[in-house]
């Protein structure tokens, strides 16, 4: 029985059926199924398949967004159940993310936040129009493994460089900095000393996996 519901969970994520994903999460809770098994054997299987399909261009950004949201909605129901049972998902690492100063674009950042959470990373989202000093303070407070800086405007790209320079000035080490956004590329990442560049949500997840070893 559990295998059947896990398959349905995966299918709900692949098909981007948000209500189905939520209903199946509630069904799992009502039937007393292990929420961790539901996440790992159901929803994670689905989002992994979605990532593979996106990379093969079998689906496109709108479908990816909906699948990521379906995943997020299901996790919002199951993770409190994990806490009630005194257990938790094994964290793959901690990521601090935000859109840089003078930039209020958040769609790309929100997709990334959903994808990172889906893959088991603990994500702290600082939001949009984040000042350089707030990124530095966030790194000091949260001690993330990864800092992800989003810039969707050519005019705000220098803010990514400013944050990296500020971290160096503060003597902060041990955090890997990745960057992304429509105008951003690998040449810019190399120029400003970022640890990597994610062209899209899926490549960013793969990059984080690589940086985390």
N, C-alpha and C positions, 0 to 999 in steps of 0.2 A: 504493500500500500504506500509506504513512504517513498519508494522509488518512483511510483506513478506521480505523486504530488511534486517531487523534485523535478521530474521531467517537465511537468506543467509550469513550474516556476521558471525554468530555463527558457521555455517557449514564450512565456509572457514577456521576458526581457528581450528576447530576440525579436519578437513581434511588436515591441514597444507598447504593450497593453498595460497601462498604468493601473487601471482598476483591477484587472485580473491579478497583477503582481501583488497588490495590496490585499485582495480577497484571499489569495492563497497563503499569504503570510498570516492573516487572521485565522484561517482554517488550520494551519500548522500549530498555532498557539492553542486553539480550542481543543485540538486532538492530542495535545501534550507532546508533540514532536520536539526533538532537540533543536532549538533555534540555530545553534552553530552548524549542525548538519544541514539545516534548510539553507543557510547562507552559502556554505561551501559546496554542497552537492547540488543545490538548485540554482540560486541566483548567480553565484560566481561562474558556474558553468555557462550560464546564459550570456553574461557580460563578456566573458572570454571569447565566446563565439562571435559576438557582435564586433569585438575588436578585430578579430581575424577577417570578418566580412568587410569591415571598413577599409582595412589595409589592402584588400584585394579589389576594392572599388565595387563590391557587390551591393553595398549600401552607401548612402552619402550622409552629409552632416546632419540634416534634419532628423533622419532615423536614429543617428547616434545620440543626438540630444534627447530624444524621447525615451530611448532605451536607458540612458543614464539617469533620467528622471524617475523612470519606473523602478530602477534599482534603488535609488535614493529613498523613494517612498516605502519600499519594502523593508529596507534596513531600518528606517525610522520606527517601524513597528516591532522588528525582531530584536534590535539591540537592547531596548529596555528589558526584554524577557531574559536576555543573557545576564543582565545586572541582577535581576530578581533571583536568578539561580546561583548567583555568586561566581559566575564565570564571565569570560570576555573573549573576544576574538584576539588571536595573537596579532599584535601590531607588527606590520612590515617595516615601520619606521614613522617618523614624524615630519610633516611637511608644513611649512609656514608659507602662505600664498597671499598675493595681493596685486592690485593694479596700481601702477606708480602714480606719483603726484601729477596733477593737472589732466588726468585721464580717467574718465568715468565709465569706460566700457567694461562690461562684466560678463557678457555671454560666454566668451572663451574661458574666462577664469572659472565661471560656475560649472561649465562642462568638465573642466579639469578637476575641480573639487569633487564632483560626483564620481569621476573615474578613479581618482586616487582613493577615495573612501571605499569604492567598490572592491578595489584590490587590497584592502586591508590596511591602508595607511591612515594614521591619525592626522587629520587635517585641521589646521587653524587658519581661518580665512579672515584677513584684515580688512577686506572690502576693496573699495575703489578710491582713487585720489589719495593714496597713502603717502604721507610725507616720509622722506628719507630717514629722519630721526625716529619715526615710528617703526620702520622696518628694523632699524638697529636695536631699538628697545625691545621689539618683539623677539628678535633672535636671542637677546640676552635673557629674556624672561622665559621663553618657551624651550630654548635649547633644541631647535629642530635639527634633523639630519640634512634636510633640504630646504632652501629658500627659493621659491618660485616667483619671479618678477614678470608681470604681464604689461606690455605696452602696445596699444593698438594704433597709436599715432606716431608718425615720423618725428613730430615735435617733442614727444615725450620719451623717445628712446634714450636720450642722454640721462634721464633720471635713473635708468638701470645702471649705467656706468657710475653715477653719483653714489648709489647705494653700495655697490661693490667697493668703491674707493673708501667710503665711510667705514665699512666693516674692517678694511685693512688698517685704517687710521686708528681704530679702536682696538686693534690687535686681536680681533675675533677670528679664530680658526676652528676647524672641525665641522663647519657647515658648508655644504656644496650649494652653489648658486646656479640655478638654471633660468633661462629667459625664454620668452615666447611672445607672439603677437604678429599681426599681419605684415608689418614692415621689417620684422626681425629675421636675420639669417645667421648662418654659421660664421661668416666673416665678421659680423658685428660681435658675436659671442667671443670670438678669438681676440678681437681688438680690445674689448673691455675686461677680459680676464674671467669671463663666466666659465663655469665648469661644463656647460652644455646648452644646447638649443633644441627646443621641441617644436617641430613644424606643425604638429597637430596634437590632439589629446592622446591618441594612441602612441605616437612616437615619444611623447613626453613621459608616459607611463613606462615605456621600454627604457628610456634614458635613465629614469629614477632607479629602475631595477638594476641597471648596469652600474650606476654610481654607488648604489647600496651594496653591491657585490652579491 
